Amino acid sequence: MKSIRLLGATLLASTTLLGAASAFAAPSDPSTPAPASAQTPVSAELTVNQTPTQPVPPLVPEGGTDTGTGITGLFGIAYAPNALQGSAQLKESGETEVILTSTGNTTKKYNVGVQDKTRAKDRNWTLSAQLEWTGANKDYMNGATIKATGGNVQLNEAGNLSALADAEVTTAAADLTIGNQAPVEIMAAQKGKTINGVYNYQFQEPKLVIPQSQNVTAGSYSGNINWTLSNVVE
């Protein structure tokens, strides 16, 4: 009998506590949603063609003799001017200018192109150029430069040039001077702008400028314009 009375007391106390808890519960408000938000995850994997059609160098009247590099990827040098050559009689002293041309070029325009079809906004690449003389007599050409005019950057679409829509690539080489002492910047991508295309730097009427003719001996001289494309990843 004692155990039965204890059980009854326990049940009575529990019922009292439940009643007290119910008395303090906040009533629900049907005008306020709870919860009021939810999320559904969304993801997508996007790709681009990693082997785009090879660029066409600018056609006449914007070029015509530039040579493709055989680029197969999204980013790289697409084409560059063909061999430049010229001849002249050295002056007794002072500056001698040698007009340079490519075989078959009738436009006096020359082009170097960079293909960048990454479609990215964080591109930080620069195209530069430097003159390098080769051969046993190369030291005579120290200080000689290649100069040209009309430097500009345009978009190349299938060999046809047009203005850039957003100045996403720029040049500081409106008047071009390429020497053998240090690289010179030709054009550069602008960070924060979408880069997607073939970007063309064009120059006109190149000439070799020998500043001190009295120090140069007669002979055949050869070398290269080395075009270098570099991208700094930050």
Contacts in CASP RR format, 6 or more apart in sequence:
PFRMAT RR
TARGET T0000
AUTHOR 0000-0000-0000
METHOD contacts of the structure
MODEL  1
MKSIRLLGATLLASTTLLGAASAFAAPSDPSTPAPASAQTPVSAELTVNQ
TPTQPVPPLVPEGGTDTGTGITGLFGIAYAPNALQGSAQLKESGETEVIL
TSTGNTTKKYNVGVQDKTRAKDRNWTLSAQLEWTGANKDYMNGATIKATG
GNVQLNEAGNLSALADAEVTTAAADLTIGNQAPVEIMAAQKGKTINGVYN
YQFQEPKLVIPQSQNVTAGSYSGNINWTLSNVVE
28 34 0 8 1.000
48 74 0 8 1.000
48 117 0 8 1.000
48 118 0 8 1.000
48 119 0 8 1.000
50 73 0 8 1.000
50 74 0 8 1.000
51 72 0 8 1.000
51 73 0 8 1.000
52 73 0 8 1.000
52 74 0 8 1.000
52 115 0 8 1.000
52 117 0 8 1.000
54 68 0 8 1.000
54 70 0 8 1.000
54 71 0 8 1.000
54 72 0 8 1.000
54 78 0 8 1.000
55 68 0 8 1.000
55 71 0 8 1.000
55 78 0 8 1.000
55 79 0 8 1.000
55 113 0 8 1.000
55 115 0 8 1.000
55 156 0 8 1.000
55 159 0 8 1.000
55 198 0 8 1.000
56 156 0 8 1.000
56 158 0 8 1.000
56 159 0 8 1.000
57 63 0 8 1.000
57 64 0 8 1.000
57 66 0 8 1.000
57 67 0 8 1.000
57 68 0 8 1.000
57 78 0 8 1.000
57 79 0 8 1.000
57 111 0 8 1.000
57 113 0 8 1.000
57 156 0 8 1.000
57 159 0 8 1.000
58 64 0 8 1.000
58 66 0 8 1.000
58 109 0 8 1.000
58 111 0 8 1.000
58 156 0 8 1.000
58 159 0 8 1.000
58 160 0 8 1.000
58 161 0 8 1.000
58 200 0 8 1.000
58 202 0 8 1.000
59 159 0 8 1.000
59 160 0 8 1.000
60 106 0 8 1.000
60 107 0 8 1.000
61 107 0 8 1.000
61 109 0 8 1.000
62 107 0 8 1.000
62 109 0 8 1.000
62 111 0 8 1.000
62 159 0 8 1.000
62 160 0 8 1.000
62 161 0 8 1.000
62 202 0 8 1.000
63 105 0 8 1.000
63 107 0 8 1.000
63 109 0 8 1.000
63 110 0 8 1.000
63 111 0 8 1.000
63 202 0 8 1.000
64 105 0 8 1.000
64 107 0 8 1.000
65 81 0 8 1.000
65 82 0 8 1.000
65 102 0 8 1.000
65 103 0 8 1.000
65 104 0 8 1.000
65 105 0 8 1.000
65 110 0 8 1.000
66 79 0 8 1.000
66 80 0 8 1.000
66 81 0 8 1.000
66 82 0 8 1.000
66 110 0 8 1.000
66 111 0 8 1.000
66 112 0 8 1.000
67 79 0 8 1.000
67 80 0 8 1.000
67 81 0 8 1.000
67 82 0 8 1.000
68 78 0 8 1.000
68 79 0 8 1.000
68 80 0 8 1.000
69 76 0 8 1.000
69 77 0 8 1.000
69 78 0 8 1.000
69 79 0 8 1.000
69 80 0 8 1.000
71 77 0 8 1.000
71 78 0 8 1.000
71 115 0 8 1.000
73 115 0 8 1.000
74 115 0 8 1.000
74 116 0 8 1.000
74 117 0 8 1.000
74 118 0 8 1.000
75 115 0 8 1.000
75 116 0 8 1.000
75 117 0 8 1.000
75 118 0 8 1.000
75 125 0 8 1.000
75 231 0 8 1.000
76 114 0 8 1.000
76 115 0 8 1.000
76 116 0 8 1.000
76 229 0 8 1.000
77 112 0 8 1.000
77 113 0 8 1.000
77 114 0 8 1.000
77 115 0 8 1.000
77 127 0 8 1.000
77 227 0 8 1.000
77 229 0 8 1.000
78 113 0 8 1.000
78 114 0 8 1.000
78 115 0 8 1.000
78 156 0 8 1.000
78 198 0 8 1.000
79 111 0 8 1.000
79 112 0 8 1.000
79 113 0 8 1.000
80 112 0 8 1.000
80 113 0 8 1.000
80 225 0 8 1.000
80 227 0 8 1.000
81 102 0 8 1.000
81 110 0 8 1.000
81 111 0 8 1.000
81 112 0 8 1.000
81 225 0 8 1.000
82 102 0 8 1.000
82 103 0 8 1.000
82 105 0 8 1.000
83 102 0 8 1.000
83 103 0 8 1.000
84 100 0 8 1.000
84 101 0 8 1.000
84 102 0 8 1.000
84 110 0 8 1.000
84 146 0 8 1.000
84 206 0 8 1.000
84 225 0 8 1.000
85 100 0 8 1.000
85 101 0 8 1.000
85 102 0 8 1.000
85 103 0 8 1.000
86 98 0 8 1.000
86 99 0 8 1.000
86 100 0 8 1.000
86 101 0 8 1.000
86 208 0 8 1.000
87 98 0 8 1.000
88 96 0 8 1.000
88 97 0 8 1.000
88 98 0 8 1.000
88 99 0 8 1.000
89 96 0 8 1.000
90 96 0 8 1.000
90 210 0 8 1.000
90 213 0 8 1.000
90 216 0 8 1.000
90 218 0 8 1.000
91 213 0 8 1.000
92 213 0 8 1.000
92 214 0 8 1.000
93 212 0 8 1.000
93 213 0 8 1.000
93 214 0 8 1.000
94 211 0 8 1.000
94 212 0 8 1.000
94 213 0 8 1.000
94 214 0 8 1.000
95 209 0 8 1.000
95 210 0 8 1.000
95 211 0 8 1.000
95 212 0 8 1.000
95 213 0 8 1.000
96 209 0 8 1.000
96 210 0 8 1.000
96 213 0 8 1.000
96 216 0 8 1.000
97 207 0 8 1.000
97 208 0 8 1.000
97 209 0 8 1.000
97 210 0 8 1.000
98 207 0 8 1.000
98 208 0 8 1.000
98 209 0 8 1.000
98 210 0 8 1.000
99 205 0 8 1.000
99 207 0 8 1.000
100 146 0 8 1.000
100 206 0 8 1.000
100 207 0 8 1.000
100 208 0 8 1.000
101 108 0 8 1.000
102 110 0 8 1.000
108 204 0 8 1.000
108 205 0 8 1.000
109 202 0 8 1.000
109 203 0 8 1.000
109 204 0 8 1.000
110 148 0 8 1.000
110 202 0 8 1.000
110 203 0 8 1.000
110 204 0 8 1.000
110 206 0 8 1.000
111 156 0 8 1.000
111 200 0 8 1.000
111 201 0 8 1.000
111 202 0 8 1.000
111 203 0 8 1.000
112 127 0 8 1.000
112 129 0 8 1.000
112 186 0 8 1.000
112 200 0 8 1.000
112 201 0 8 1.000
112 227 0 8 1.000
113 127 0 8 1.000
113 156 0 8 1.000
113 198 0 8 1.000
113 199 0 8 1.000
113 200 0 8 1.000
113 201 0 8 1.000
114 125 0 8 1.000
114 127 0 8 1.000
114 169 0 8 1.000
114 187 0 8 1.000
114 198 0 8 1.000
114 199 0 8 1.000
114 229 0 8 1.000
115 197 0 8 1.000
115 198 0 8 1.000
115 199 0 8 1.000
116 123 0 8 1.000
116 125 0 8 1.000
116 189 0 8 1.000
116 195 0 8 1.000
116 196 0 8 1.000
116 197 0 8 1.000
116 199 0 8 1.000
117 196 0 8 1.000
117 197 0 8 1.000
118 195 0 8 1.000
118 196 0 8 1.000
119 194 0 8 1.000
119 195 0 8 1.000
119 196 0 8 1.000
120 194 0 8 1.000
120 195 0 8 1.000
121 191 0 8 1.000
121 192 0 8 1.000
121 193 0 8 1.000
121 194 0 8 1.000
121 195 0 8 1.000
122 191 0 8 1.000
122 192 0 8 1.000
122 234 0 8 1.000
123 189 0 8 1.000
123 191 0 8 1.000
123 195 0 8 1.000
123 231 0 8 1.000
124 189 0 8 1.000
124 191 0 8 1.000
124 231 0 8 1.000
124 232 0 8 1.000
124 233 0 8 1.000
124 234 0 8 1.000
125 188 0 8 1.000
125 189 0 8 1.000
125 229 0 8 1.000
125 230 0 8 1.000
125 231 0 8 1.000
125 232 0 8 1.000
126 185 0 8 1.000
126 186 0 8 1.000
126 187 0 8 1.000
126 188 0 8 1.000
126 189 0 8 1.000
126 229 0 8 1.000
126 230 0 8 1.000
126 231 0 8 1.000
126 232 0 8 1.000
127 185 0 8 1.000
127 186 0 8 1.000
127 187 0 8 1.000
127 188 0 8 1.000
127 201 0 8 1.000
127 227 0 8 1.000
127 228 0 8 1.000
127 229 0 8 1.000
128 183 0 8 1.000
128 184 0 8 1.000
128 185 0 8 1.000
128 186 0 8 1.000
128 227 0 8 1.000
128 228 0 8 1.000
128 230 0 8 1.000
129 178 0 8 1.000
129 183 0 8 1.000
129 184 0 8 1.000
129 186 0 8 1.000
129 225 0 8 1.000
129 226 0 8 1.000
129 227 0 8 1.000
129 228 0 8 1.000
130 178 0 8 1.000
130 179 0 8 1.000
130 180 0 8 1.000
130 182 0 8 1.000
130 183 0 8 1.000
130 184 0 8 1.000
130 225 0 8 1.000
130 226 0 8 1.000
130 228 0 8 1.000
131 144 0 8 1.000
131 145 0 8 1.000
131 146 0 8 1.000
131 178 0 8 1.000
131 179 0 8 1.000
131 180 0 8 1.000
131 223 0 8 1.000
131 224 0 8 1.000
131 225 0 8 1.000
131 226 0 8 1.000
132 180 0 8 1.000
132 223 0 8 1.000
132 224 0 8 1.000
132 225 0 8 1.000
132 226 0 8 1.000
133 141 0 8 1.000
133 144 0 8 1.000
133 180 0 8 1.000
133 221 0 8 1.000
133 222 0 8 1.000
133 223 0 8 1.000
134 222 0 8 1.000
134 223 0 8 1.000
134 224 0 8 1.000
135 222 0 8 1.000
135 223 0 8 1.000
137 217 0 8 1.000
137 219 0 8 1.000
137 221 0 8 1.000
138 221 0 8 1.000
138 223 0 8 1.000
140 215 0 8 1.000
140 216 0 8 1.000
140 217 0 8 1.000
140 221 0 8 1.000
141 180 0 8 1.000
141 210 0 8 1.000
141 216 0 8 1.000
141 221 0 8 1.000
142 180 0 8 1.000
143 179 0 8 1.000
143 180 0 8 1.000
143 181 0 8 1.000
143 211 0 8 1.000
144 179 0 8 1.000
144 180 0 8 1.000
144 208 0 8 1.000
144 209 0 8 1.000
144 210 0 8 1.000
144 211 0 8 1.000
145 177 0 8 1.000
145 178 0 8 1.000
145 179 0 8 1.000
145 208 0 8 1.000
145 209 0 8 1.000
145 211 0 8 1.000
146 176 0 8 1.000
146 177 0 8 1.000
146 178 0 8 1.000
146 179 0 8 1.000
146 206 0 8 1.000
146 207 0 8 1.000
146 208 0 8 1.000
146 209 0 8 1.000
146 225 0 8 1.000
147 175 0 8 1.000
147 176 0 8 1.000
147 177 0 8 1.000
147 178 0 8 1.000
147 206 0 8 1.000
147 207 0 8 1.000
147 209 0 8 1.000
148 175 0 8 1.000
148 176 0 8 1.000
148 203 0 8 1.000
148 204 0 8 1.000
148 205 0 8 1.000
148 206 0 8 1.000
148 207 0 8 1.000
149 174 0 8 1.000
149 175 0 8 1.000
149 176 0 8 1.000
149 203 0 8 1.000
149 204 0 8 1.000
149 205 0 8 1.000
150 174 0 8 1.000
150 175 0 8 1.000
150 176 0 8 1.000
150 202 0 8 1.000
150 203 0 8 1.000
150 204 0 8 1.000
151 171 0 8 1.000
151 173 0 8 1.000
151 174 0 8 1.000
151 175 0 8 1.000
151 176 0 8 1.000
151 201 0 8 1.000
151 202 0 8 1.000
151 203 0 8 1.000
151 204 0 8 1.000
152 171 0 8 1.000
152 174 0 8 1.000
152 201 0 8 1.000
152 202 0 8 1.000
153 164 0 8 1.000
153 169 0 8 1.000
153 170 0 8 1.000
153 171 0 8 1.000
153 187 0 8 1.000
153 199 0 8 1.000
153 200 0 8 1.000
153 201 0 8 1.000
153 202 0 8 1.000
154 161 0 8 1.000
154 162 0 8 1.000
154 163 0 8 1.000
154 164 0 8 1.000
154 199 0 8 1.000
154 200 0 8 1.000
154 202 0 8 1.000
155 161 0 8 1.000
155 162 0 8 1.000
155 163 0 8 1.000
155 164 0 8 1.000
155 165 0 8 1.000
155 197 0 8 1.000
155 198 0 8 1.000
155 199 0 8 1.000
155 200 0 8 1.000
156 197 0 8 1.000
156 198 0 8 1.000
156 199 0 8 1.000
156 200 0 8 1.000
157 198 0 8 1.000
161 200 0 8 1.000
161 202 0 8 1.000
164 199 0 8 1.000
166 193 0 8 1.000
166 194 0 8 1.000
167 190 0 8 1.000
167 193 0 8 1.000
168 189 0 8 1.000
168 190 0 8 1.000
168 193 0 8 1.000
168 194 0 8 1.000
168 195 0 8 1.000
169 187 0 8 1.000
169 188 0 8 1.000
169 189 0 8 1.000
169 190 0 8 1.000
169 195 0 8 1.000
169 199 0 8 1.000
170 187 0 8 1.000
170 188 0 8 1.000
170 190 0 8 1.000
171 185 0 8 1.000
171 186 0 8 1.000
171 187 0 8 1.000
171 188 0 8 1.000
171 201 0 8 1.000
172 185 0 8 1.000
173 184 0 8 1.000
173 185 0 8 1.000
173 186 0 8 1.000
173 187 0 8 1.000
173 201 0 8 1.000
173 203 0 8 1.000
176 184 0 8 1.000
176 186 0 8 1.000
176 203 0 8 1.000
176 206 0 8 1.000
177 184 0 8 1.000
178 184 0 8 1.000
178 225 0 8 1.000
183 228 0 8 1.000
186 201 0 8 1.000
186 227 0 8 1.000
187 199 0 8 1.000
187 201 0 8 1.000
189 195 0 8 1.000
189 199 0 8 1.000
210 216 0 8 1.000
END
